[in-house]
């Protein structure tokens, strides 16, 4: 099955700017703090996704080129 973007996201780019200050602050976190941040971010994303979006992500992770 070919993974395609949602129609409303077609031809739409995405970017996120990170400042030098944000990168420096992140680099000062301990490994444990970074892993806690990662876990809480993953939970947040999972919680706001619809079941359909979760399925799309699951298929995308298992995608073979």
C-alpha positions as YAML, in Angstrom:
chain: A
units: angstrom
residues:
- id: 1
  name: UNK
  ca: [0.00, 0.00, 0.00]
- id: 2
  name: UNK
  ca: [1.45, 3.36, -1.01]
- id: 3
  name: UNK
  ca: [1.48, 6.00, 1.71]
- id: 4
  name: UNK
  ca: [0.04, 9.28, 0.46]
- id: 5
  name: UNK
  ca: [-0.42, 12.59, 2.27]
- id: 6
  name: UNK
  ca: [-3.91, 13.57, 3.27]
- id: 7
  name: UNK
  ca: [-5.58, 15.56, 0.51]
- id: 8
  name: UNK
  ca: [-5.68, 18.73, 2.62]
- id: 9
  name: UNK
  ca: [-1.90, 18.44, 3.20]
- id: 10
  name: UNK
  ca: [-1.01, 17.89, -0.44]
- id: 11
  name: UNK
  ca: [1.61, 20.35, -1.73]
- id: 12
  name: UNK
  ca: [1.91, 21.94, 1.71]
- id: 13
  name: UNK
  ca: [5.31, 22.25, 3.31]
- id: 14
  name: UNK
  ca: [6.14, 22.08, 6.97]
- id: 15
  name: UNK
  ca: [8.94, 23.65, 8.92]
- id: 16
  name: UNK
  ca: [9.79, 24.47, 12.49]
- id: 17
  name: UNK
  ca: [12.44, 26.95, 13.53]
- id: 18
  name: UNK
  ca: [14.65, 26.21, 16.52]
- id: 19
  name: UNK
  ca: [16.72, 29.02, 17.95]
- id: 20
  name: UNK
  ca: [20.34, 28.71, 19.04]
- id: 21
  name: UNK
  ca: [19.16, 29.33, 22.59]
- id: 22
  name: UNK
  ca: [16.69, 26.43, 22.39]
- id: 23
  name: UNK
  ca: [19.40, 24.13, 21.03]
- id: 24
  name: UNK
  ca: [21.79, 25.18, 23.79]
- id: 25
  name: UNK
  ca: [19.15, 24.63, 26.49]
- id: 26
  name: UNK
  ca: [18.37, 21.17, 25.10]
- id: 27
  name: UNK
  ca: [22.05, 20.24, 24.97]
- id: 28
  name: UNK
  ca: [22.32, 20.99, 28.70]
- id: 29
  name: UNK
  ca: [19.59, 18.49, 29.62]
- id: 30
  name: UNK
  ca: [20.64, 15.15, 31.07]
- id: 31
  name: UNK
  ca: [19.99, 11.97, 29.11]
- id: 32
  name: UNK
  ca: [17.16, 11.15, 31.53]
- id: 33
  name: UNK
  ca: [15.56, 14.58, 30.98]
- id: 34
  name: UNK
  ca: [15.83, 14.18, 27.20]
- id: 35
  name: UNK
  ca: [14.19, 10.75, 27.37]
- id: 36
  name: UNK
  ca: [11.42, 12.11, 29.61]
- id: 37
  name: UNK
  ca: [10.85, 14.95, 27.12]
- id: 38
  name: UNK
  ca: [10.72, 12.43, 24.27]
- id: 39
  name: UNK
  ca: [8.25, 10.19, 26.11]
- id: 40
  name: UNK
  ca: [5.95, 13.07, 27.04]
- id: 41
  name: UNK
  ca: [6.04, 14.43, 23.48]
- id: 42
  name: UNK
  ca: [5.23, 10.99, 22.05]
- id: 43
  name: UNK
  ca: [2.32, 10.61, 24.48]
- id: 44
  name: UNK
  ca: [0.99, 14.08, 23.58]
- id: 45
  name: UNK
  ca: [1.11, 13.29, 19.86]
- id: 46
  name: UNK
  ca: [-0.57, 9.91, 20.39]
- id: 47
  name: UNK
  ca: [-3.31, 11.49, 22.53]
- id: 48
  name: UNK
  ca: [-4.24, 14.09, 19.91]
- id: 49
  name: UNK
  ca: [-4.12, 11.74, 16.90]
- id: 50
  name: UNK
  ca: [-7.25, 10.17, 15.52]
- id: 51
  name: UNK
  ca: [-7.25, 6.38, 15.11]
- id: 52
  name: UNK
  ca: [-6.82, 6.94, 11.36]
- id: 53
  name: UNK
  ca: [-3.74, 9.12, 11.91]
- id: 54
  name: UNK
  ca: [-2.25, 6.52, 14.24]
- id: 55
  name: UNK
  ca: [-2.74, 3.86, 11.56]
- id: 56
  name: UNK
  ca: [-1.06, 6.09, 8.94]
- id: 57
  name: UNK
  ca: [1.94, 6.58, 11.25]
- id: 58
  name: UNK
  ca: [2.15, 2.86, 11.93]
- id: 59
  name: UNK
  ca: [2.14, 2.10, 8.19]
- id: 60
  name: UNK
  ca: [4.71, 4.84, 7.52]
- id: 61
  name: UNK
  ca: [7.09, 3.42, 10.15]
- id: 62
  name: UNK
  ca: [6.90, -0.01, 8.51]
- id: 63
  name: UNK
  ca: [7.31, 1.40, 4.99]
- id: 64
  name: UNK
  ca: [10.06, -0.30, 2.95]
- id: 65
  name: UNK
  ca: [11.73, 1.60, 0.11]
...
